Amino acid sequence: MKRTATIALFLLLSVATFAQRQKVTVSKDGAMMINGEVVAYIEREGCKLLSPTCQFFITDENDNMLITVTQQGFTDKSQTSREFPNGTPVAYLVFSFKGFDRVGEIDSPFTMKKETIGRLIAQWHLIKDRKLDPEAVEQFITTNGCKFSEKERLQSQPPAIQIINQQ
């Protein structure tokens, strides 16, 4: 009886999760659609092999900027290995939002496609009714913070020198 109840609960949760899942697509002209409805437009700049920049610009239907996503990177000197004796390369995404002074940073996915950025925007529910959702943006910024740029900043500072006065 207990096992049947557990299986039924699992199936119910699976169906509920599947029903809530958002289907994100991006058309060739950059229209980002969630469950078939256009919510924004994505334009990509750079992001090619050996390209020095990788940025995504998310706009509304009137071409007003909503979100800028920039890929950044640094060498994490605290994470060394045989392959990377001087530190492991770290790539991350910086999300900047119109009307917000702060940014949020997340791990960079392996593939930098418009669809990938669209899925991240949908996952965090950053756009609601074709506009930025201030509560979702605030949650994104608070949850993710600036952990990558902060770590890079701390590693690039010269080591502190302690002066011990012996008397």
N, C-alpha and C positions, 0 to 999 in steps of 0.2 A: 504494500500500500504506500509506504513512504517512498519507495523507488518510483512508483507510478506518478506520485505527486511531484517529485523532483524532475522527472522527464517532462511532464506537462508544463511545469514552470519554465524549464529550459526552452521548450518549443515556443511558448508564449513570448518569452524575451527575444528569441531569435526572430520571430515574425514582427514584433514591435520594432526591433532594430532595423530590419530590412525595410519596413514601411517608412521609417524616418530617414533612410539613406537618401542623399541628394545626388541626382545624376547631373554631373557638370560636363558641359561640352563647350568648345570654343570653335566658332566657324572660321573660315579662311579670312574673312574680313575683320576678325578679332572680336566678334560679338560673343560675350560670355553668357551662356545660358545655364540656368539651374532649373531642372525639371521642365525644360522646354521654353522657359520664359527668359527673355533677354534682361539681364540685370545691370550690365556694364560692358565696357569695351576694353580690350587689352592690346597694347602695342608693345613690341619687344625691340630693344636696341642692343646690338652686340650679341653676346651669348653664343658666339660661334667658337670653333676650335681655335685656340691661341688668340682670341679676342681679348683686349685689355679691359673691356667693360661688359657688364651684363646688367641691364635695367629693364624693368617692366613698368609701364604707365597705365593705370587703370582710370578710365574716365566714364562720365555718365553720357547719356544720349546727346547732351548739348556740348560735349567736348570739355566739360569742366573736370579738372583733375580731382580725383578722389584719393588715390593711393599711389605712391611710388615705391617700388620694390627694387633694391639694389643688392647685388651679390658682392660681398666683401671677403677678404681672406687675410690670414696672417699665419706665421709659423709659431706653433705652441712649443716653446722651448722646454716646458715641463714634461712633455710626452715624447720621449725619444725611443728609437728602435734601431734595429740593425739596418733597416732600409732608410731611416731618417735619423741619423745620429745627431743632427743639429736641431731637431724638433719636427713634429708632425704638422703638415699643412692642414689648416682648418678653413673651411668655407662656410659662410653663414649669410643669411638674408636680413637686410634691414628694411623694415616696413615704416614708411613715413606717411602720415595721414593729414589731409587737409583740415586745418582748424585745430590741430594738436601740436603742442611744442615738443612733446616727447616722442620717441620712437620705440619700436619693439624689435627684438632680434630672435631669429630661430635658426636651427640647423639648416643648411642648404641641402635640398634634395640632390640626388645624383644627376637627374636630367632636368635641365632648365627649359621647360616648354611652357607655352601659354596655358595649356591644360593643367599643368602641375600647379602653377600660381593660382589658377581659377579654383582648383580643389582646395587649396589652403585658405583662400578667401571664404569659400563656402563652409569649410570645416569650422572656421572660427565665427561664422555668421556675421562677417564684417559689413556686408551690404544688406540693407533691408528696405524694401520699397524703392529700389534704385538709388538709394542714398546711403551714406555711411551711417551705421548704427552706433551712436556715441557710447552706449553702454557696452556693446561688444568690443569696440575699439579700446575703450578704457580697460576692459578685462584682458584683452590681448596684450596691451602694454604692461599692465600690472603683473600678469602671469609670466611673461617672457623677459621683460626688462632689457638690459643692455649687457648681458653677461659676457658676450664675446668681445665687444670693444673694450669693456672694462678689464678683462683678462689681458688683452693685447696691450692696453695702456700700462697696466701694472708690470708686465714683462719688459716693456721698453724703458721703464724708469731705471736710472742708475741705482745700484745697491746703496743702501744707507750705510753711512760710516758712523760707528759708535766711538765716542771719545770718552774714555774712562779716566776720571781724575783720581789719581792715586796720591794721597797725602799721608 
